[in-house]
């Protein structure tokens, strides 16, 4: 089942079941937390109540599939070849931080080119969506509602700008307004084999493949990342977790994003984000 957060003709947002084959979205009633735990438990379409007639998929704007009250957690340094690009040794444990909600954009929204950076970079990622308020660190996959696609766009020069002895400035690098793609929808976990998914990821810029990998290459799988984060800061129903990016980012290749670039981030079995980099407007 595909679940999307949508906007129709500027009338506000709603959650909906997506049927790509029929080119339609069907609104569902209630807040995310009302129906998500049942979906995470595997009860499928019976978990949601239809709230109105279906609409053409092409007539709605696909918003990031996360409510504003929820958190965006990002796990980094989770692909060995990606670490080589940065000249870093593998860490002994996962690395995680928060991204501002305002950084998010939908599946077809423009990527804002922040005025402070000259090195705008891309990172395609599998994103896990938390569907329960109770997290069992001994069975972390039970809390997963499903998965979506992320493009953790980063300002690499700002990332390096942290004062000596303090470390990277991940806030400036990762939370620039309207830069990070998320969507186009959530695919529920029952669409995949049990356990942490093993899916192909790819990212293209103007049709040229820049990143290609598989989530099977993650150092720490989805369940291990959830347990790590949960023991430090509790997840809430509706939070999302970026799980890291494979090699091929601009930091390694020297090919950073430019104005007008068409960026397509894809995860097998889920979908594609297609975002165009906007014109850089100086502050």
Backbone as CSV, one residue per row, in Angstrom:
resi,resn,N_x,N_y,N_z,CA_x,CA_y,CA_z,C_x,C_y,C_z
1,UNK,0.852,-1.193,0.000,0.000,0.000,0.000,0.887,1.242,0.000
2,UNK,0.478,2.222,-0.786,1.179,3.496,-0.842,0.340,4.561,-0.136
3,UNK,0.986,5.331,0.727,0.319,6.381,1.497,1.031,7.700,1.256
4,UNK,0.280,8.730,0.927,0.873,10.013,0.593,0.213,11.130,1.388
5,UNK,0.967,12.170,1.605,0.434,13.405,2.188,0.284,14.389,1.029
6,UNK,-0.934,14.847,0.800,-1.261,15.566,-0.432,-1.860,16.941,-0.142
7,UNK,-1.805,17.776,-1.171,-2.492,19.072,-1.163,-3.268,19.188,-2.468
8,UNK,-4.521,19.623,-2.372,-5.358,19.732,-3.570,-5.864,21.152,-3.718
9,UNK,-5.436,21.829,-4.774,-5.899,23.182,-5.107,-5.769,24.142,-3.937
10,UNK,-4.692,23.991,-3.166,-4.439,24.918,-2.068,-5.423,24.850,-0.932
11,UNK,-6.155,23.733,-0.807,-7.201,23.629,0.216,-6.702,22.970,1.500
12,UNK,-5.417,22.829,1.679,-4.879,22.175,2.861,-4.426,20.762,2.550
13,UNK,-3.818,20.112,3.532,-3.246,18.791,3.286,-4.185,17.692,3.759
14,UNK,-3.983,16.508,3.225,-4.685,15.320,3.681,-3.830,14.098,3.358
15,UNK,-4.021,13.035,4.121,-3.378,11.770,3.832,-4.272,10.959,2.903
16,UNK,-3.654,10.152,2.061,-4.427,9.417,1.067,-3.742,8.107,0.715
17,UNK,-4.548,7.169,0.244,-4.036,5.935,-0.361,-3.814,6.206,-1.841
18,UNK,-2.665,5.823,-2.347,-2.299,6.090,-3.736,-2.431,4.822,-4.569
19,UNK,-3.084,4.958,-5.703,-3.155,3.874,-6.691,-2.538,4.402,-7.973
20,UNK,-1.271,4.085,-8.180,-0.551,4.616,-9.338,-1.140,4.093,-10.637
21,UNK,-1.514,2.816,-10.663,-2.048,2.215,-11.885,-3.333,2.897,-12.327
22,UNK,-4.157,3.312,-11.361,-5.415,3.991,-11.674,-5.268,5.512,-11.691
23,UNK,-4.054,6.009,-11.433,-3.783,7.446,-11.412,-4.735,8.178,-10.462
24,UNK,-4.838,7.665,-9.225,-5.750,8.313,-8.297,-5.249,8.227,-6.862
25,UNK,-5.706,9.189,-6.070,-5.464,9.181,-4.630,-6.824,9.215,-3.942
26,UNK,-6.974,8.444,-2.868,-8.232,8.381,-2.138,-7.998,8.884,-0.719
27,UNK,-8.588,10.027,-0.345,-8.357,10.587,0.993,-8.799,9.636,2.095
28,UNK,-8.065,9.656,3.203,-8.426,8.852,4.366,-8.624,9.779,5.567
29,UNK,-9.438,9.356,6.513,-9.791,10.197,7.650,-8.868,9.938,8.828
30,UNK,-8.832,10.899,9.746,-8.036,10.766,10.952,-6.619,11.261,10.785
31,UNK,-5.971,11.484,11.917,-4.581,11.886,11.912,-3.676,10.667,11.742
32,UNK,-2.449,10.919,11.365,-1.476,9.851,11.122,-1.417,8.885,12.302
33,UNK,-1.335,9.432,13.507,-1.187,8.595,14.691,-2.421,7.735,14.976
34,UNK,-3.560,8.090,14.358,-4.790,7.322,14.576,-4.775,5.981,13.843
35,UNK,-4.189,5.950,12.659,-4.228,4.737,11.854,-2.857,4.091,11.614
36,UNK,-1.782,4.846,11.829,-0.451,4.306,11.521,-0.087,3.060,12.327
37,UNK,-0.373,3.001,13.646,0.016,1.782,14.386,-0.608,0.508,13.823
38,UNK,-1.853,0.590,13.377,-2.502,-0.592,12.802,-1.858,-0.977,11.478
39,UNK,-1.472,0.009,10.689,-0.778,-0.280,9.427,0.572,-0.916,9.721
40,UNK,1.298,-0.374,10.704,2.600,-0.932,11.075,2.465,-2.367,11.568
41,UNK,1.318,-2.683,12.168,1.076,-4.037,12.663,0.682,-5.005,11.562
42,UNK,0.523,-4.498,10.328,0.268,-5.361,9.191,-1.184,-5.565,8.834
43,UNK,-2.073,-4.668,9.288,-3.498,-4.852,9.025,-3.948,-4.274,7.689
44,UNK,-3.022,-3.679,6.938,-3.292,-3.277,5.570,-4.361,-2.218,5.401
45,UNK,-5.065,-2.298,4.272,-6.053,-1.292,3.901,-7.202,-1.213,4.905
46,UNK,-7.442,-2.277,5.655,-8.511,-2.268,6.654,-8.198,-1.328,7.812
47,UNK,-6.960,-0.854,7.885,-6.551,0.039,8.971,-7.024,1.465,8.776
48,UNK,-7.420,1.814,7.552,-7.763,3.205,7.260,-9.219,3.324,6.830
49,UNK,-9.794,4.509,7.074,-11.171,4.780,6.674,-11.171,5.824,5.565
50,UNK,-11.899,5.545,4.529,-11.983,6.459,3.394,-12.757,7.704,3.800
51,UNK,-12.235,8.866,3.395,-12.826,10.135,3.830,-13.513,10.893,2.700
52,UNK,-13.437,10.422,1.477,-14.045,11.154,0.374,-13.751,10.491,-0.944
53,UNK,-14.266,11.057,-2.030,-14.053,10.469,-3.354,-12.595,10.574,-3.795
54,UNK,-12.216,9.701,-4.690,-10.854,9.713,-5.212,-10.624,10.929,-6.102
55,UNK,-9.357,11.342,-6.168,-8.941,12.459,-7.011,-7.854,11.976,-7.966
56,UNK,-7.720,12.616,-9.119,-6.614,12.241,-10.004,-5.269,12.502,-9.331
57,UNK,-4.386,11.533,-9.394,-3.055,11.703,-8.816,-2.357,12.926,-9.397
58,UNK,-2.576,13.152,-10.679,-1.915,14.271,-11.350,-2.441,15.632,-10.904
59,UNK,-3.551,15.653,-10.167,-4.142,16.931,-9.756,-3.700,17.374,-8.372
60,UNK,-2.958,16.531,-7.659,-2.554,16.880,-6.301,-1.048,17.138,-6.248
61,UNK,-0.665,17.952,-5.286,0.757,18.145,-4.987,1.142,17.133,-3.914
62,UNK,2.209,16.393,-4.158,2.686,15.410,-3.198,3.639,16.104,-2.230
63,UNK,3.191,16.230,-0.991,3.969,16.871,0.058,4.925,15.862,0.690
64,UNK,5.927,16.321,1.429,6.742,15.358,2.176,5.834,14.531,3.095
65,UNK,5.970,13.208,3.107,5.056,12.367,3.884,5.404,12.327,5.371
66,UNK,5.291,13.481,5.999,5.575,13.634,7.420,4.844,14.877,7.899
67,UNK,4.215,14.797,9.066,3.520,15.956,9.624,4.518,16.912,10.273
68,UNK,4.181,18.218,10.320,5.106,19.208,10.884,5.481,18.973,12.340
69,UNK,4.684,18.211,13.078,4.994,17.964,14.492,6.092,16.924,14.674
70,UNK,6.452,16.235,13.613,7.403,15.129,13.727,8.833,15.528,13.427
71,UNK,9.745,14.638,13.808,11.167,14.900,13.665,11.760,14.181,12.455
72,UNK,12.801,14.802,11.916,13.572,14.220,10.829,14.933,13.847,11.405
73,UNK,15.181,12.539,11.536,16.443,12.038,12.061,17.277,11.526,10.893
74,UNK,18.547,11.874,10.887,19.435,11.489,9.791,20.596,10.676,10.347
75,UNK,20.796,9.486,9.813,21.966,8.672,10.146,22.989,8.837,9.040
76,UNK,24.219,9.117,9.412,25.273,9.319,8.422,26.367,8.271,8.546
77,UNK,27.329,8.339,7.665,28.510,7.459,7.705,28.105,5.992,7.752
78,UNK,27.133,5.608,6.901,26.575,4.259,6.988,26.883,3.394,5.766
79,UNK,27.684,3.917,4.829,28.130,3.140,3.672,29.650,3.280,3.585
80,UNK,30.357,2.157,3.581,31.817,2.174,3.658,32.455,2.961,2.512
81,UNK,31.957,2.758,1.281,32.556,3.445,0.131,32.314,4.943,0.196
82,UNK,31.203,5.350,0.804,30.918,6.770,0.980,31.940,7.408,1.921
83,UNK,32.347,6.674,2.950,33.337,7.195,3.886,34.678,7.422,3.201
84,UNK,35.013,6.559,2.236,36.264,6.719,1.502,36.302,8.066,0.797
85,UNK,35.142,8.501,0.258,35.067,9.796,-0.425,35.454,10.945,0.494
86,UNK,35.171,10.778,1.784,35.447,11.828,2.764,36.806,11.640,3.438
87,UNK,37.494,10.541,3.110,38.777,10.268,3.734,38.649,9.923,5.199
88,UNK,37.536,9.263,5.566,37.266,8.963,6.959,37.341,7.463,7.223
89,UNK,37.771,7.119,8.423,37.737,5.726,8.857,36.335,5.384,9.331
90,UNK,35.980,4.113,9.274,34.653,3.686,9.703,34.480,3.939,11.204
91,UNK,33.394,4.580,11.616,33.165,4.814,13.044,32.777,3.520,13.750
92,UNK,32.942,3.507,15.063,32.647,2.307,15.845,31.162,2.163,16.131
93,UNK,30.386,3.210,15.896,28.945,3.177,16.127,28.272,4.114,15.133
94,UNK,26.961,3.997,14.969,26.264,4.905,14.046,26.429,6.373,14.439
95,UNK,26.213,7.230,13.462,26.231,8.680,13.664,24.849,9.196,13.291
96,UNK,24.233,9.977,14.171,22.887,10.479,13.893,22.749,11.924,14.356
97,UNK,21.878,12.665,13.662,21.615,14.060,13.997,20.227,14.420,13.497
98,UNK,19.772,15.613,13.820,18.449,16.074,13.403,18.553,17.051,12.242
99,UNK,17.557,17.009,11.369,17.411,17.962,10.268,16.156,18.785,10.523
100,UNK,16.197,20.062,10.250,15.028,20.925,10.448,13.904,20.538,9.484
101,UNK,12.678,20.569,9.983,11.517,20.242,9.143,11.445,21.178,7.933
102,UNK,11.821,22.437,8.118,11.749,23.418,7.039,12.661,23.133,5.873
103,UNK,13.577,22.180,6.041,14.458,21.800,4.931,13.744,20.931,3.902
104,UNK,12.599,20.361,4.268,11.948,19.373,3.413,11.178,19.990,2.251
105,UNK,11.194,19.269,1.128,10.366,19.596,-0.029,9.721,18.302,-0.525
106,UNK,8.663,18.450,-1.340,7.962,17.298,-1.879,8.618,16.721,-3.120
107,UNK,7.952,15.753,-3.714,8.528,14.934,-4.781,8.880,15.703,-6.040
108,UNK,8.188,16.802,-6.300,8.454,17.567,-7.524,8.739,19.043,-7.243
109,UNK,8.878,19.409,-5.984,9.154,20.809,-5.636,10.577,21.191,-6.031
110,UNK,10.837,22.479,-6.280,12.208,22.894,-6.600,13.134,22.789,-5.393
111,UNK,14.391,22.445,-5.658,15.438,22.507,-4.640,15.931,23.950,-4.572
112,UNK,15.765,24.586,-3.438,16.248,25.960,-3.263,17.773,25.944,-3.194
113,UNK,18.407,26.828,-3.973,19.866,26.948,-3.933,20.205,28.002,-2.869
114,UNK,20.663,27.584,-1.687,20.909,28.549,-0.604,22.005,29.546,-0.970
115,UNK,21.848,30.798,-0.578,22.829,31.822,-0.952,24.182,31.649,-0.279
116,UNK,24.261,30.901,0.824,25.505,30.819,1.579,26.479,29.770,1.052
117,UNK,26.038,28.914,0.129,26.894,27.802,-0.293,27.321,27.896,-1.752
118,UNK,28.487,27.340,-2.026,28.964,27.152,-3.395,29.075,25.671,-3.726
119,UNK,28.803,24.807,-2.742,28.988,23.369,-2.915,27.734,22.626,-2.484
120,UNK,26.690,22.721,-3.306,25.419,22.051,-3.016,25.502,20.611,-3.515
121,UNK,25.267,19.665,-2.609,25.523,18.263,-2.900,24.254,17.427,-2.719
122,UNK,24.257,16.242,-3.281,23.108,15.332,-3.265,23.457,14.059,-2.515
123,UNK,22.448,13.412,-1.901,22.635,12.130,-1.228,21.312,11.361,-1.243
124,UNK,21.178,10.395,-2.129,19.967,9.575,-2.168,19.980,8.609,-0.987
125,UNK,18.824,8.432,-0.344,18.758,7.590,0.845,17.409,6.872,0.951
126,UNK,17.449,5.674,1.515,16.240,5.011,1.982,15.841,5.670,3.296
127,UNK,14.560,5.981,3.441,14.066,6.626,4.662,12.994,5.733,5.285
128,UNK,13.188,5.379,6.548,12.212,4.585,7.282,11.232,5.506,7.994
129,UNK,9.955,5.122,7.994,8.904,5.911,8.644,8.423,5.145,9.874
130,UNK,8.452,5.808,11.019,8.056,5.184,12.277,6.533,5.247,12.414
131,UNK,5.911,4.091,12.701,4.452,4.027,12.719,3.836,3.757,14.069
132,UNK,4.644,3.696,15.123,4.105,3.475,16.464,4.777,4.411,17.454
133,UNK,4.150,4.581,18.595,4.744,5.398,19.648,5.587,4.595,20.613
134,UNK,5.433,3.279,20.569,6.203,2.391,21.434,7.262,1.685,20.592
135,UNK,8.513,1.787,21.024,9.617,1.189,20.284,10.254,0.103,21.142
136,UNK,10.282,-1.108,20.631,10.931,-2.228,21.302,12.322,-2.374,20.703
137,UNK,13.353,-2.003,21.452,14.702,-2.042,20.881,15.161,-3.469,20.614
138,UNK,14.453,-4.447,21.159,14.770,-5.848,20.860,14.042,-6.349,19.611
139,UNK,13.061,-5.586,19.163,12.331,-5.902,17.925,12.012,-4.589,17.216
140,UNK,13.028,-3.848,16.809,12.819,-2.484,16.294,12.028,-2.412,15.003
141,UNK,12.078,-3.463,14.185,11.377,-3.405,12.905,9.863,-3.385,13.089
142,UNK,9.375,-3.781,14.263,7.929,-3.787,14.508,7.342,-2.380,14.469
143,UNK,8.152,-1.372,14.732,7.645,0.009,14.757,7.619,0.660,13.379
144,UNK,8.184,0.009,12.370,8.288,0.608,11.031,6.952,0.508,10.305
145,UNK,6.454,1.647,9.848,5.255,1.666,9.008,5.612,1.306,7.575
146,UNK,6.677,1.900,7.078,7.096,1.667,5.708,8.295,2.523,5.365
147,UNK,8.486,2.757,4.069,9.689,3.412,3.583,9.357,4.442,2.504
148,UNK,10.215,5.465,2.425,10.086,6.464,1.388,11.484,6.822,0.892
149,UNK,11.567,7.749,-0.053,12.838,8.141,-0.666,13.263,9.496,-0.127
150,UNK,14.544,9.635,0.169,15.077,10.921,0.603,16.252,11.354,-0.246
151,UNK,16.422,12.658,-0.390,17.613,13.236,-1.010,18.160,14.261,-0.031
152,UNK,19.126,13.825,0.766,19.686,14.637,1.852,20.647,15.677,1.277
153,UNK,20.095,16.696,0.646,20.911,17.739,0.025,21.706,18.493,1.096
154,UNK,22.988,18.698,0.814,23.913,19.241,1.809,24.750,20.366,1.222
155,UNK,25.092,21.328,2.069,26.004,22.411,1.689,27.385,22.045,2.235
156,UNK,28.233,21.481,1.399,29.474,20.890,1.886,30.465,21.931,2.422
157,UNK,30.532,23.110,1.797,31.452,24.119,2.310,31.020,24.585,3.693
158,UNK,29.716,24.675,3.923,29.235,25.039,5.255,29.489,23.907,6.242
159,UNK,29.415,22.676,5.771,29.667,21.518,6.634,31.093,21.566,7.192
160,UNK,32.030,22.052,6.374,33.438,22.119,6.801,33.746,23.376,7.595
161,UNK,32.790,24.267,7.741,33.072,25.592,8.305,33.058,25.646,9.821
162,UNK,32.817,24.503,10.480,32.819,24.510,11.944,34.177,24.902,12.495
163,UNK,34.194,25.603,13.619,35.468,26.035,14.216,36.376,24.859,14.545
164,UNK,37.670,25.082,14.476,38.649,24.048,14.795,38.406,23.517,16.206
165,UNK,38.421,22.205,16.323,38.201,21.586,17.618,36.745,21.370,17.963
166,UNK,35.838,21.950,17.179,34.400,21.812,17.435,33.793,20.731,16.546
167,UNK,34.229,20.681,15.286,33.719,19.664,14.376,32.887,20.243,13.255
168,UNK,32.242,19.361,12.485,31.453,19.775,11.336,30.226,20.577,11.768
169,UNK,29.838,21.521,10.916,28.616,22.291,11.156,27.482,21.611,10.380
170,UNK,26.924,20.548,10.972,25.880,19.788,10.296,24.572,20.555,10.240
171,UNK,24.328,21.449,11.190,23.095,22.237,11.148,23.070,23.101,9.893
172,UNK,24.137,23.841,9.650,24.192,24.710,8.466,24.189,23.888,7.190
173,UNK,24.861,22.751,7.209,25.000,21.944,6.002,23.722,21.240,5.614
174,UNK,22.946,20.787,6.599,21.840,19.868,6.332,20.452,20.461,6.507
175,UNK,20.332,21.654,7.092,19.008,22.196,7.405,18.664,23.461,6.626
176,UNK,19.354,23.699,5.520,19.005,24.849,4.688,17.556,24.715,4.205
177,UNK,16.823,25.813,4.234,15.396,25.794,3.876,15.160,25.227,2.481
178,UNK,14.123,24.371,2.373,13.586,23.910,1.093,14.650,23.294,0.176
179,UNK,15.374,22.348,0.734,16.436,21.709,-0.044,16.313,20.187,-0.117
180,UNK,15.712,19.559,0.890,15.776,18.108,1.042,14.504,17.430,0.548
181,UNK,14.614,16.668,-0.520,13.461,15.954,-1.056,13.068,14.770,-0.182
182,UNK,11.748,14.563,-0.047,11.220,13.425,0.702,9.909,13.001,0.054
183,UNK,9.794,11.714,-0.286,8.569,11.244,-0.934,8.881,10.149,-1.973
184,UNK,8.081,9.985,-3.006,6.824,10.712,-3.226,5.706,10.260,-2.304
185,UNK,5.890,9.051,-1.708,4.895,8.465,-0.812,5.594,7.442,0.064
186,UNK,4.857,6.915,1.018,5.343,5.832,1.861,4.830,4.512,1.280
187,UNK,5.719,3.559,1.093,5.312,2.204,0.723,5.388,1.363,1.992
188,UNK,4.276,0.757,2.380,4.227,0.027,3.640,5.155,-1.188,3.610
189,UNK,5.637,-1.556,4.794,6.689,-2.569,4.875,6.227,-3.947,4.424
190,UNK,4.906,-4.184,4.402,4.430,-5.495,3.949,4.652,-5.717,2.452
191,UNK,5.080,-4.671,1.738,5.405,-4.803,0.318,6.820,-5.357,0.105
192,UNK,7.561,-5.536,1.198,8.944,-5.986,1.105,9.132,-7.236,1.963
193,UNK,10.185,-8.020,1.693,10.487,-9.151,2.573,10.753,-8.676,3.998
194,UNK,10.545,-9.559,4.961,10.776,-9.196,6.355,12.227,-8.813,6.581
195,UNK,12.425,-7.944,7.564,13.776,-7.497,7.890,14.126,-6.199,7.191
196,UNK,15.359,-5.791,7.334,15.828,-4.556,6.710,15.849,-4.720,5.194
197,UNK,15.231,-3.807,4.440,15.126,-3.981,2.983,16.484,-3.991,2.280
198,UNK,16.547,-4.729,1.192,17.729,-4.750,0.338,17.291,-4.234,-1.031
199,UNK,17.487,-2.933,-1.224,16.929,-2.246,-2.386,18.004,-1.425,-3.099
200,UNK,17.867,-1.333,-4.408,18.804,-0.526,-5.184,18.469,0.954,-5.054
201,UNK,19.498,1.766,-4.861,19.343,3.216,-4.823,20.106,3.811,-5.993
202,UNK,19.579,4.897,-6.557,20.314,5.586,-7.616,19.950,7.061,-7.611
203,UNK,20.867,7.861,-8.095,20.608,9.294,-8.257,21.205,9.766,-9.571
204,UNK,20.379,10.477,-10.337,20.818,11.021,-11.617,20.717,12.537,-11.594
205,UNK,21.648,13.178,-12.268,21.611,14.620,-12.476,21.621,14.857,-13.977
206,UNK,20.559,15.456,-14.476,20.395,15.687,-15.916,20.557,14.387,-16.709
207,UNK,20.039,13.301,-16.139,20.065,12.010,-16.810,21.336,11.211,-16.613
208,UNK,22.361,11.804,-16.019,23.635,11.117,-15.793,23.643,10.508,-14.397
209,UNK,23.952,9.221,-14.301,23.984,8.554,-13.005,25.175,9.041,-12.188
210,UNK,24.891,9.554,-10.991,25.937,10.023,-10.086,26.132,9.055,-8.902
211,UNK,25.036,8.465,-8.440,25.111,7.525,-7.322,24.372,6.237,-7.677
212,UNK,24.930,5.124,-7.244,24.262,3.843,-7.420,24.760,2.908,-6.328
213,UNK,23.838,2.260,-5.648,24.216,1.353,-4.571,23.030,0.508,-4.171
214,UNK,23.180,-0.192,-3.050,22.120,-1.053,-2.554,22.097,-0.945,-1.035
215,UNK,20.902,-0.932,-0.472,20.796,-0.800,0.979,21.394,-1.997,1.713
216,UNK,21.636,-3.091,1.016,22.313,-4.227,1.632,23.747,-3.870,2.022
217,UNK,24.272,-2.762,1.465,25.643,-2.337,1.746,25.745,-1.473,3.001
218,UNK,24.618,-1.202,3.661,24.666,-0.382,4.864,25.474,-1.079,5.958
219,UNK,26.267,-0.313,6.688,27.023,-0.872,7.811,26.079,-1.296,8.925
220,UNK,25.132,-0.446,9.238,24.105,-0.746,10.227,22.758,-0.737,9.543
221,UNK,21.984,-1.810,9.716,20.710,-1.911,9.015,19.637,-1.061,9.696
222,UNK,18.441,-1.059,9.143,17.374,-0.193,9.640,17.079,-0.460,11.115
223,UNK,16.969,-1.727,11.486,16.671,-2.055,12.874,17.755,-1.588,13.828
224,UNK,19.008,-1.756,13.452,20.117,-1.319,14.304,20.131,0.198,14.457
225,UNK,19.823,0.924,13.392,19.777,2.382,13.478,18.650,2.838,14.393
226,UNK,17.482,2.211,14.269,16.353,2.581,15.119,16.706,2.357,16.586
227,UNK,17.293,1.216,16.911,17.679,0.925,18.294,18.686,1.940,18.815
228,UNK,19.666,2.293,17.982,20.689,3.257,18.382,20.070,4.609,18.721
229,UNK,19.222,5.104,17.830,18.606,6.412,18.054,17.660,6.371,19.254
230,UNK,16.838,5.348,19.327,15.839,5.241,20.390,16.466,5.297,21.782
231,UNK,17.644,4.740,21.945,18.304,4.727,23.246,18.876,6.094,23.621
232,UNK,18.864,7.025,22.673,19.385,8.357,22.918,18.303,9.430,22.894
233,UNK,17.298,9.235,22.072,16.187,10.189,21.972,14.995,9.464,21.371
234,UNK,13.918,9.354,22.127,12.805,8.486,21.743,12.126,8.926,20.461
235,UNK,11.818,7.965,19.610,11.026,8.213,18.415,9.563,8.442,18.802
236,UNK,8.874,9.208,17.979,7.425,9.361,18.069,6.799,8.825,16.791
237,UNK,5.548,8.440,16.870,4.822,7.965,15.699,4.806,9.059,14.635
238,UNK,5.306,8.734,13.446,5.363,9.704,12.353,6.737,10.264,12.081
239,UNK,7.700,10.045,12.990,9.073,10.480,12.731,9.636,9.705,11.544
240,UNK,10.640,10.280,10.898,11.302,9.593,9.791,12.795,9.488,10.067
241,UNK,13.414,8.456,9.493,14.832,8.187,9.710,15.537,7.973,8.376
242,UNK,16.371,8.941,7.979,17.256,8.762,6.831,18.347,7.770,7.230
243,UNK,18.688,6.853,6.336,19.562,5.744,6.731,20.949,5.762,6.098
244,UNK,21.338,6.868,5.478,22.667,6.961,4.899,22.649,6.852,3.382
245,UNK,23.766,7.251,2.775,23.841,7.360,1.316,25.075,6.638,0.785
246,UNK,24.954,6.020,-0.402,26.116,5.354,-1.001,27.078,6.359,-1.624
247,UNK,28.167,5.836,-2.158,29.200,6.673,-2.768,28.679,7.374,-4.018
248,UNK,29.432,8.397,-4.440,29.113,9.106,-5.670,28.668,10.534,-5.470
249,UNK,28.762,11.033,-4.252,28.316,12.404,-3.984,29.338,13.403,-4.528
250,UNK,28.906,14.662,-4.659,29.766,15.691,-5.201,31.030,15.913,-4.399
251,UNK,30.951,15.687,-3.091,32.128,15.843,-2.239,33.262,14.937,-2.693
252,UNK,32.887,13.791,-3.277,33.896,12.858,-3.754,34.270,13.061,-5.205
253,UNK,33.297,13.439,-6.030,33.533,13.562,-7.472,33.902,14.968,-7.916
254,UNK,33.589,15.961,-7.078,33.797,17.351,-7.468,32.665,17.913,-8.305
255,UNK,31.623,17.100,-8.553,30.488,17.524,-9.370,29.336,17.943,-8.446
256,UNK,29.288,19.222,-8.127,28.232,19.729,-7.260,27.035,20.170,-8.093
257,UNK,25.897,20.345,-7.440,24.677,20.755,-8.129,24.767,22.203,-8.578
258,UNK,24.135,22.490,-9.719,24.114,23.832,-10.289,22.678,24.263,-10.552
259,UNK,22.482,25.541,-10.755,21.163,26.068,-11.098,20.611,25.351,-12.326
260,UNK,19.370,24.940,-12.267,18.721,24.297,-13.401,18.920,22.801,-13.500
261,UNK,19.780,22.223,-12.661,19.991,20.775,-12.699,18.688,20.039,-12.354
262,UNK,18.437,18.961,-13.092,17.306,18.083,-12.796,17.843,16.897,-12.010
263,UNK,17.375,16.759,-10.780,17.905,15.743,-9.868,16.835,14.677,-9.649
264,UNK,17.165,13.421,-9.956,16.227,12.310,-9.801,16.817,11.294,-8.835
265,UNK,16.194,11.181,-7.660,16.624,10.234,-6.635,15.612,9.100,-6.569
266,UNK,16.091,7.865,-6.690,15.184,6.714,-6.775,15.595,5.619,-5.809
267,UNK,14.585,4.933,-5.268,14.806,3.711,-4.501,13.888,2.642,-5.074
268,UNK,14.465,1.505,-5.381,13.734,0.381,-5.966,12.498,0.030,-5.133
269,UNK,11.383,-0.162,-5.814,10.168,-0.577,-5.141,9.424,0.533,-4.432
270,UNK,9.972,1.747,-4.463,9.308,2.876,-3.779,8.946,3.963,-4.781
271,UNK,9.915,4.570,-5.418,9.606,5.616,-6.384,10.772,6.550,-6.605
272,UNK,10.472,7.697,-7.207,11.490,8.662,-7.619,11.090,10.074,-7.217
273,UNK,12.061,10.811,-6.696,11.924,12.255,-6.503,12.525,12.927,-7.726
274,UNK,11.810,13.888,-8.293,12.348,14.629,-9.432,12.268,16.117,-9.116
275,UNK,13.397,16.696,-8.755,13.443,18.086,-8.300,14.453,18.875,-9.124
276,UNK,14.102,20.095,-9.456,14.981,20.968,-10.228,15.603,21.998,-9.299
277,UNK,16.908,22.196,-9.434,17.605,23.179,-8.604,17.238,24.585,-9.075
278,UNK,16.795,25.413,-8.154,16.350,26.759,-8.502,17.522,27.685,-8.748
279,UNK,17.195,28.860,-9.238,18.212,29.892,-9.411,18.706,30.342,-8.052
280,UNK,19.999,30.546,-7.953,20.576,31.026,-6.702,20.305,32.515,-6.550
281,UNK,19.645,32.860,-5.466,19.341,34.266,-5.175,20.171,34.704,-3.986
282,UNK,21.030,35.665,-4.185,21.914,36.108,-3.118,21.151,36.873,-2.056
283,UNK,21.553,36.679,-0.827,20.888,37.349,0.298,21.208,38.835,0.297
